[in-house]
Amino acid sequence: LKEKKSMSFGKGHTTFGFTMRVPDIDEKAVDDLIASHAVFMQETHSLTETAGKLHTLEYYVSKAPELNDMMDPTKGTTGAIIYCVNEVHKDDEHFGKHVELGQNWDRIGEFFGLFEKYNPLVTMAGRVTAKL
């Protein structure tokens, strides 16, 4: 049997993402905001062509405790949480529409507040340059 490969996105698609270091005392508040963002994304975006929703190719959030020494996890954690938020859009136009939709989210101000408070590394309108 010939295996059919499914590819959700490829080289050249437009990305948005950020990675931020958050003190663990702020974890619950950041988790709540990220969960609200995920709900907004589910309400307004779809991974398939769906009427009334913006077709987005990928969206995910990951988090992990920051390790003192990534080569030796037995050395414990720093007391910070590392969050990575990642989105892949079909092209610049779809990314622009995503930004427009975001202006209607009732917590957009809090979301931008993350950027001021935690100074994350941000990739704005980046490009997928490699993919498995």
KAZI-V45098 format. One record per helix or strand of 2 or more residues. SS is the DSSP state (H for helix, E for strand). FROM is the first residue (numbers start at 1). TO is the last residue. Records with the same first field share a line. If there is no record, write none. Layout:
SS->FROM-TO, FROM-TO
This chain:
E->14-23, 45-46, 54-67, 77-89, 121-127
H->24-44, 73-75, 92-102, 108-118
